Amino acid sequence: MALSYKTRKRLSVLILLVGLPLYIAAAWFLVSLFERPGSFLELGSYIALGILWAIPFKAVFLGVGKADPDAPPEEG
């Protein structure tokens, strides 16, 4: 089932405004459970966690910044 452009746009805003802050808090908590590693290892874990959140939502964000393909063409 393909999502419409409008649904993908609304879902992407919801993910960015609600889901991403929750994921950041969860990643921060997860990293804080362990003894603080070296700076580069800690930076690497944050970068890896930062990339991992986006992989499942790739289809939602694809093409959201472009014009609506279902909209009627503008005259003028």
Buried (B, 14 or more C-beta within 10 A) or exposed (E): EEEEBEEBBBBBEEBEEEBBEEBBEEBEEEBEEEEEEEEEEEEEBBEEBEEEBEEEBEEBBEEBEEEEEEEEEEEE
